[in-house]
Amino acid sequence: MSENKPAQGWIIEETSFDPRYIAKGESILAQGNGYLNLRCAQEEGYVGQRRGAFITGTFNKSMEDEVTELPNLPDVTELVLSIRGERFSMDRGCWEDYARTLDLRTGEVVRRLRWTSPKGDVVELCFRRFVSLDEEHLAAFSLELTPRSGPLELVMESGINSRITNTGSQHCTEGEKRLLGGEVLRLCAWTCQSQIPVAIHCVHRFSLPPERALPVMERRRFVNRYSFRLAQGQTLRMEKLACYHTGRDLPFAAPECPAGTGDMAAVSEAGDACIQTAAGRGYDALLAASARRWSAYWEKNDVEIDSPDPLDQLGLRFALYHLNIMIKRDDSRVGIGAKGMTGEGYKGHSFWDTEMFLLPHYLFTDPAAARTLLEYRWRSLPGARRKARENRYEGAMFPWESAWLDDGEVTPQFGAADIATGDSIPILTGLLEHHITADIAWAVWLYYTATGDEAFMDRCGCELLVETARFWASRLEWRGEPGRYEIRNVIGPDEYKEHVDNNAFTNYMAAWNLEYAAGIMERMERAWPGAWANLSSRYNLPDLVQEFRAKRQALYLPVPGPDGLVPQNDQYLGLEKIDLTRYKCQAGVSDIYEDYSQAQMNHLMVSKQADLVMLLRIMPELFDAETRRKNFLFYESRTLHDSSLSHGQHCILAAWLSLEEMALELYRHACAVDLGPNPASSDEGIHSASMGNIWQCVVCGFAGLQWHADVLSLDNHLPKSWRRMAFCLEWQGARLRVELTPERIAVTHLSGRAVRLQLAQTMHTLSQNGAQRAESGGGN
Amino acid sequence: MSENKPAQGWIIEETSFDPRYIAKGESILAQGNGYLNLRCAQEEGYVGQRRGAFITGTFNKSMEDEVTELPNLPDVTELVLSIRGERFSMDRGCWEDYARTLDLRTGEVVRRLRWTSPKGDVVELCFRRFVSLDEEHLAAFSLELTPRSGPLELVMESGINSRITNTGSQHCTEGEKRLLGGEVLRLCAWTCQSQIPVAIHCVHRFSLPPERALPVMERRRFVNRYSFRLAQGQTLRMEKLACYHTGRDLPFAAPECPAGTGDMAAVSEAGDACIQTAAGRGYDALLAASARRWSAYWEKNDVEIDSPDPLDQLGLRFALYHLNIMIKRDDSRVGIGAKGMTGEGYKGHSFWDTEMFLLPHYLFTDPAAARTLLEYRWRSLPGARRKARENRYEGAMFPWESAWLDDGEVTPQFGAADIATGDSIPILTGLLEHHITADIAWAVWLYYTATGDEAFMDRCGCELLVETARFWASRLEWRGEPGRYEIRNVIGPDEYKEHVDNNAFTNYMAAWNLEYAAGIMERMERAWPGAWANLSSRYNLPDLVQEFRAKRQALYLPVPGPDGLVPQNDQYLGLEKIDLTRYKCQAGVSDIYEDYSQAQMNHLMVSKQADLVMLLRIMPELFDAETRRKNFLFYESRTLHDSSLSHGQHCILAAWLSLEEMALELYRHACAVDLGPNPASSDEGIHSASMGNIWQCVVCGFAGLQWHADVLSLDNHLPKSWRRMAFCLEWQGARLRVELTPERIAVTHLSGRAVRLQLAQTMHTLSQNGAQRAESGGGN
């Protein structure tokens, strides 16, 4: 899929059209701004194409037997070209001089080719498109078409198509179609269950007047049909500007009604005005405004890598591109989907991916965005409380999959086929994967540590910590025989294993949650009086502190056995070992499920993803260096990395353990999750958490960033072949620039408050006026 | 699309794969049995493909803003073949030796080709399929695949796909997927609003055991993935047997609940048993059983034509094929869709097409089927009464578009774009096209005339006649000035014209309906005591008779003016004449709407279809021969035949008027409605009424069949170039064989009661024991 131009490091380029990569290309080259994302489907249609337009927060339930998901909204990307009666398609006739590029600097995708039709007509085509980072409602497209073999007749159909479904499930009404002022096509539809009004507008501009323009309305399709006669060598330029508005847009929301209005008139009028403005400016001016925003983003967020393998740089910039289009930084009513908004995969739902894999990136580059993500969890408390009640627990039991604020748990009930029984495998994560509640509490701690944001703690943080701890206090099970609390019948991060007891990651995170909440509650009356007033009106906080401490003390926490191994759970170290070689080299995902049923998987010593290793990464101080090393190597050998969450976290551990070659290899695996050659890896969208992981590999792994004991520390684990790496960080109100070479690590204070940090074991204080720069020699 | 083998006259053959004809081919080659119809989509996918599976009566409303329609049910026709990693598709690599044939004698479609993959592998493929005429739930498929260039790996995915929609509108829940006994794939889903349980089963059989068989469950898709290694020259044969069952099937219906059960268990168990039986028999045996049914059908229904142009014969057999798969002869809960069940067009709704264009064929070949169709209207009376009440009329006002029995009017509200305003054009037929109510009454008369079925009259016919007449009595408007009743603001058969006054066809049909009902009512007490008891308990029948007669007497009926022309409506003869040449030669349909808005169309002297001509055809005795000729020629010149209902009826008039060349040309136009070269003519399904028209052209036109004055009459209007024509007829309990040559027309009495008939002006009596044969010399 991807080849980069070494000189640039900014271009994702495709130089061949291979039908096997159609859906993957749509995901990887998706464009957006966190409000509106479009998959990069070719304008003409192909089998296997999965056109997609998504707007954050527009969740809807298509039918009674389904769960709420992010709807695939009506499409504006389709363009049907007929050249002397032959439909343009790259799998008809023949093509040459093909290239499709995404320029990460501007967010523009350009596709060029020369096409010879089955009739022998030759045309040059250049398609361009972007979703504006400057005007979030707007997407723009252009086409330049030049006949090269003689004059020809061209017919072009373009407009709005509401036949789009989420893999067959329809979310939108057919809607009302209108042609405004003879040129603007407008479709006004509703989501069928959540009743969100959606207005879509588009308008076309041409460098030559069409011979004919005819509006064509069909069921769920509204296009204009334009006819042209072009001379040989005469270039037609078409621009299509389109905008999306919905009743869930922030301007229509209010504190008392976060879901926004159901007022179609207001929504469609906003679109009427928007499309007029856009039409007045045109593609090039709109692109320039968007590109300026991208430029500002890169100015602040670029991570420079000087490596002999240019993919090392490109992979990270690719991750940063997607990290920017997957988040709506100013809207705390929405989370980040596991595929961002680049596909239908995981239904737009948010998982622990947000807190553990994505939040660190946002926290260290744009702390306000991290706060928005945590506020989303705080605003979702009603659903989490309901889930706890429904499961007979107390406090907040966060949904494994989250959608709209008050949806609660939205994990689907069934997944793929079990090869033994032939039935759908029940999806138990919504019932059993409990650690997410502690993960969210941990993210509150991390945010507070990195920002010292007392207002957030007062309004949201304290409540999140108390309610999550209350869940754990009710969740622990007393076992008379060993005389301790245990946590039985869960799924840990390793989702190959269901119904396990005492998953080490879960138990340690629960213990930490109880302990940290107790500590915060003791400081609450003084430090966060608003939270104190609110929570003490509901609970006897001193009693809760006692309960949390007592339970945490009596909670079983697995420790290394005689062989030095910490058991991932009570069962794991006694399971059957099988040869994992062929699955370690698997082409796809979940290949092992083609050989073993879910029941059998529970008896094999094989992990899907970082689980005990995740504990080593989040709480490195728990065990001594030798234990960390031993456990990492053991679990790495049993892990198939059958999850995009995995390679990156193993990479960090490998870097910290100075397993340098392994670390670099794992980094490249992480980059290959979406950019690699597997044609089906990303059909349903890119892997959001993987983008966060790629950033974490470099910043937390190779630059050794740690946040433990409330201190920012950095260390030099630069891969041997890399010549230089540089990036910026935000920490406790300061903005810092970090630069690594094989010889040294240097930190420059760019702006903000004075901060202390640890560079390769040595503490430094940096400020604007005092020492602005700290340096340390080569690490390891 | 179609080329026939002259020697045969039974084969619809396609010898080239042209992407423009994909959807049309699916319609034309559709297979079915009146219960289950499948569009003939290629097993592999293409852009523009519109897979379709329809089961009669399973009407559902997808969303609130839509009307009830026949759902496109989950698909079993898809087969994804991967040959050494290359997806089989005719628009990839290259193909040769291609032919796809529908054998009308057996109902089997066979597709053969030799394909060279993009990697250079050569395979021979032969796909076969049929929908059983013997076991209505069953469809069967087979594939023979032979590697020709070397050994190869083959992966085949096949199963059930519920991503199918009606052009983007989903009707079915995702459903429950189960693999039964390790080999039967079952999907159990519900229609989302009408809550009809639908169970779909399939099973695969192979001549070689697959190396691997893996069930794959995805969202709305459940397939088995089979892997094979084939040696060069080694042929793999695959059979796929599939069956559909729904809660609306006749066995689940009862008089008190015609809609059937909502019991999924009963439905899925019926399918479990059905698929086991089918699997035990296999493709060849199942095909043989179905082919025997087809053979019996042709034995009874074939119309033999000996013409120098073999398409004349093929076109008629093609019509007879579709006339057999569009009707469920034993189910009076369902009508016939305007596209049969060969596509989504017109949403599976029934129009006047059934009574005026289709019913004559069934009546003269299978009178019981005609009764079933009329019983459907009788069972739909509640919806017709409701429509009358809602429009402030009395009696039964039949819906312009009908779906399930109690749905009432289901005409959609909006159609295509108006080129002047850019808005959707409101569809007014449901409000204004009133003649359908008289058309149904007329069909009751025709059925009674042809069968003398007193039991039908007693149970259904009398009630239909009284209720339809009551509608007209309430519909007439008294105009003081001319001192007469008029019928204003209607749409006649010519749908180019909205809001017209005194449409001649409508007024004459209404007058006839009032008159005929009055006559029936006067005989009712004696002839049909059951109907009398029923209706006289509700109405004062003698008063109604008086009212009907009085109103009919005072109803304005247009007559020829000084120029001999009968005005189609009050406005028509004063409208603006434009040059119609380019629209007369139109490639598509409704081309004129690309130049004129609906408002403008109302002012042009142009007709969409037979309107006044339809009156001349239904009531030829109204006017003298010269007036008939004059009006036919005049209206033919103003008619664009922008409806499949039109050519055939004009053909009959032309034949009757001895306009022999024009008649043959119009017949061939009627055959070309679906079989002609226009690539988009039939994308949304074949034209049911056109199939009835083709039969009427030959039997009513060229063989001069008339039923006027309750007498069967025949006349010889054989086209000059035709050498012979022969067919069978049912009439008043007798079965007759009719044979025409240029020289003579001969009728043979085959079985049943003695009947009188008129041959070219001379009356004959034919019976089993007396005169069995009547002959007359050449006609015209």
Contacts between the chains, C-beta under 8 A, distances in Angstrom:
chain1	res1	chain2	res2	distance
A	19	B	87	6.8
A	19	B	92	7.1
A	20	B	87	7.7
A	45	B	47	4.3
A	45	B	48	7.9
A	46	B	47	6.5
A	47	B	45	4.3
A	47	B	46	6.5
A	47	B	47	6.4
A	47	B	87	8.0
A	47	B	89	6.9
A	48	B	45	7.9
A	62	B	170	7.1
A	63	B	170	7.4
A	63	B	173	5.3
A	63	B	174	7.3
A	63	B	192	5.5
A	64	B	173	7.2
A	64	B	192	7.6
A	65	B	173	4.7
A	65	B	174	6.2
A	65	B	175	7.9
A	66	B	173	7.8
A	66	B	174	6.4
A	87	B	19	6.8
A	87	B	20	7.7
A	87	B	47	7.9
A	89	B	47	6.9
A	89	B	91	7.8
A	91	B	89	7.8
A	91	B	91	5.1
A	91	B	92	6.1
A	92	B	19	7.1
A	92	B	91	6.1
A	162	B	168	6.2
A	163	B	165	7.4
A	163	B	167	5.7
A	163	B	168	3.0
A	164	B	168	6.9
A	165	B	163	7.4
A	165	B	165	6.1
A	165	B	168	6.3
A	165	B	170	6.5
A	167	B	163	5.7
A	167	B	218	7.8
A	167	B	219	4.7
A	167	B	220	5.8
A	167	B	221	7.9
A	168	B	162	6.2
A	168	B	163	3.1
A	168	B	164	6.9
A	168	B	165	6.3
A	168	B	170	6.1
A	168	B	174	7.8
A	168	B	219	7.3
A	168	B	220	4.3
A	169	B	170	5.8
A	169	B	174	7.1
A	169	B	219	7.8
A	169	B	220	7.2
A	170	B	62	7.1
A	170	B	63	7.4
A	170	B	165	6.5
A	170	B	168	6.1
A	170	B	169	5.8
A	170	B	170	4.4
A	173	B	63	5.3
A	173	B	64	7.2
A	173	B	65	4.7
A	173	B	66	7.8
A	174	B	63	7.3
A	174	B	65	6.2
A	174	B	66	6.5
A	174	B	168	7.8
A	174	B	169	7.1
A	175	B	65	7.9
A	176	B	424	7.6
A	177	B	417	7.4
A	177	B	424	5.7
A	178	B	422	6.5
A	178	B	423	5.9
A	178	B	424	7.9
A	179	B	417	6.7
A	179	B	421	7.7
A	179	B	422	2.6
A	179	B	423	7.1
A	180	B	422	7.3
A	182	B	422	6.3
A	190	B	65	8.0
A	192	B	63	5.6
A	192	B	64	7.6
A	214	B	419	6.6
A	214	B	594	5.7
A	215	B	417	4.0
A	215	B	419	6.7
A	215	B	422	5.6
A	216	B	416	7.3
A	216	B	417	6.4
A	217	B	415	7.5
A	217	B	416	5.0
A	217	B	417	4.0
A	217	B	424	5.6
A	218	B	167	7.8
A	218	B	416	7.4
A	219	B	167	4.7
A	219	B	168	7.3
A	219	B	169	7.8
A	220	B	167	5.8
A	220	B	168	4.2
A	220	B	169	7.1
A	221	B	167	7.9
A	222	B	417	7.6
A	414	B	217	8.0
A	415	B	217	7.5
A	416	B	216	7.2
A	416	B	217	5.0
A	416	B	218	7.3
A	417	B	177	7.4
A	417	B	179	6.7
A	417	B	215	4.0
A	417	B	216	6.4
A	417	B	217	4.0
A	417	B	222	7.6
A	419	B	214	6.6
A	419	B	215	6.7
A	421	B	179	7.7
A	422	B	178	6.5
A	422	B	179	2.6
A	422	B	180	7.3
A	422	B	182	6.3
A	422	B	215	5.6
A	423	B	177	8.0
A	423	B	178	5.9
A	423	B	179	7.1
A	424	B	176	7.7
A	424	B	177	5.7
A	424	B	178	7.9
A	424	B	217	5.6
A	594	B	214	5.7
